[in-house]
Amino acid sequence: MKKIMWLAILGLLIAVPSWLAAQEGGGDYDHGSVGIFAEYFRFSPAASTTNFIGFGARAGFNMSHHVSLEGEMNYDFERNFTTICDNCASTTFVRTRLRPLTGLFGPKFETPGPFKFFVTGKVGFINFTTSSAAVTPGTVGTAITGVGGGGTHFAMYPGAGFEGFWGPFGLRLEAGDEVYLNNGTYNNLRVTFGPQIRF
């Protein structure tokens, strides 16, 4: 069994350079992209604000050279506290009980080339859960199964950003306004940053 595993891994390692060369020969990596990201979410439901930090993942499939459809989901599980005084600045991260889970889907319109400017408009949901447990796949799964309950609200997200690619690998920075509806409209700053792989 171990020999079969090693042969499979060796075969994959041998195949990857030729696959990358074929992609480069085509010049486009024009099918889609996947990525993970760190997220900053400035939650502003009323006069007070809360700075959330979390992680997420996204996948996009190209409809043309300049338009793709993307879906993404992120889970915020820590709060950021920043203190600024005359001669000092400090920041701390604390695990939080209130944990927003966001799922969004929509188009992305981008400029051509390996370094792209893009705009996006997505719709979906934001779901507020409470938990004091450590962040594990089970905790995230519990938050996902809670979507559709009383803590779930319609969300819209207009955003813009930059991505740069070196072959199939790249980095993406994006910022926008995550708007959700709950007996009124609430605007919240959202910034994401992370690696992308295109194929």
Disulfide bonds with the S-S distance in Angstrom:
Cys85-Cys88 1.64
